[in-house]
């Protein structure tokens, strides 16, 4: 169990907390989670008070732009083509040097009209348009946050927006989509001088290749509405896409298709690699980008969390990365649910786990108001435990045990 020495050495009137959660997917953004917990913590009464520092986090998936904006990046708004071509107002984060561009808020599942899944018609074009907008700001670095995509087009739509031409047998230009992959007969590669002196970074922890049994279509196609027949069609299209890229003179096209992460975001990861992007761990990259190490050094306790604490969390998701970097200070996790038994908490290590499921019989996963209310209550309970005369009490029995 984490050492409590930091808490014991703190002046008795104040406990300094760093609230550093990921989003609760489908319910609250990371910033909303942090705000709700902080509201509850600040309302706690007892011997002293609780100081809250908020650091909403992301791991390179959806919510990455919001996390960067919440940490101090500027927000730049513009319009792109949504996943099925409809205009969508979106935004990127920019701090004068680094631009953060996101798949989810340009061509993601949440942007489908009426939330109607379109596994063959959806396109990544809007993501490419967002990259083009970012380039007008003259950044030194562009972070490509992949996750939440509606499409399985191998990044064809993205590359189309960046100037690539994909032609069918009749010489007609194709609009990038999963359906169009098998229609490609030739590719005219674009010269992209604006990218020559810019560092492109893919922030993702997905390890799937472009195609095959663990590829983009097979693993992620079902959540985008793809039937078994659609998956076979899309997987074959992705194979042909890589072959046509090789025919167009991209020497590394075949090898990059097998690269871990090429299948992220419906194959957009592959297109990013074709452009020369460097892939990094999303969780660790965003902890560095948002200056987690310096922020946690001024705090006694770290509170992190996500929608579900489970085996995948232990495998390296964002809360595990937070815990690994937090040193000896106590780490408290808050989640919608936890599938991790108490005896495994030390593996991260965690001192306590609080879950929304222990505070309500209702399903909070699609109810933002209920989730926020419960998080405030959890924050107040955590704060009350901090302000008891014996601060070891914050790790005793009660909700969260």
Steps between C-alpha positions, in 0.01 A plus 500: 500500500630849423681682776303755702809695598415786267162545662639477853767759427252750358401797714181390676281777357537402132509180294622568146342280235567461129185388317620337178228283342428375150149542357207281600420394146140562395432706809748773598814657361816487709454868586143436618616207715773714656261792561241280671757334727653837588158644589445212740849514650475875566167454678651263756521621859724396787841589636642709219417524131568335167688679223422368152714525188320376188675326213251333261687241296475302177684207347497607136143393431180702512518782750864581422426847362278583799773388741758719326264801505423444869874502575551839335520444124304742283188381321465563124158439346425424133279278279579163340316226313342264751520121469228489233586834337278735697662823629616469861635779717800378693818627665864418563733592786805721434756654733713680243725200439293183522162435337280213622262365235241235580314237300201481736397866467549511122379167361402301808209273583333769710475726192294260287161655415245353737781278635417263211803278437636511145787249490551511123413862422687674783819686415806638679506807272415742781811396691714587200328837473577563868867422436498751213353764731764426762773549241379856434609584857862407420548255789828326570314185601159349424362234734259264325257365762337184366192332642123503468495496120181418308688375194711204391658661195871459576533877514402529133270793576769672705754466219245626246462820702880535502516488121530131407289390202344154498363398159267217399523290180337780301741764627240666726612637837366313798375653824677316780290241680505134592278422203743670259811304605441215256431743216850652503701424188763774514629756746657837431714593799496858619806709573457631854772762556311639802573174685871484421619692804222404742517220754197274465417290805239226524395474864341158535527182703324283240721220367287354221632467142307635201334176391464134593331330798626764742473788253287813484191343342494177700556653843338844477252454214217355714484807727461712186204295381682263262340162440706186441462558126605864539807401702618261230439768235685768696791274589548411134475869412773588750727232350442642153556854630848405626573322170398806296721716722794273420413523129509879534862483611465511878780257579401441862126455430490124555717502811314787663170313457633238742635758743348504850251788508438514125145380564414772753198720422384283212843503339564874532809395693630346175451822306679694772796261482509546122546872565798429723329542837675366808284280724527539877317374807192720524474489879864587567517759224203695634630480857818666371316749279278612788792516745373236742832440675540862607137529603502191722816609681303773678227267625453253785239274340419414137144419396461338159236292325309398190170337410612147590787369710585151374770275354554743211574773755780289646634439147597864468197723459518858621427445875781242511739749341391763755554257787842398368615862495354605833777355717431431867202732536159333549301439181121485506306378196142598416310308233155424372563138591791284611561142396827495688484316835644675802792259529625621161499873584868489605596403143452861381524583799173648624416593858124524438248451221164681500236408242177664392339155496538482880301821542202424274300215353439704185711480185711815509704419187269697271374749756737797533294678766481193724870430450596855595276496809652174622853618431434804715381271778808280459722808505334616824550155658867498399542851638331412827735207545800729442383745765440249777743519795646166396564529128561126478119488511487587134612143431255325732163343439220682325390567142787420270617206706 
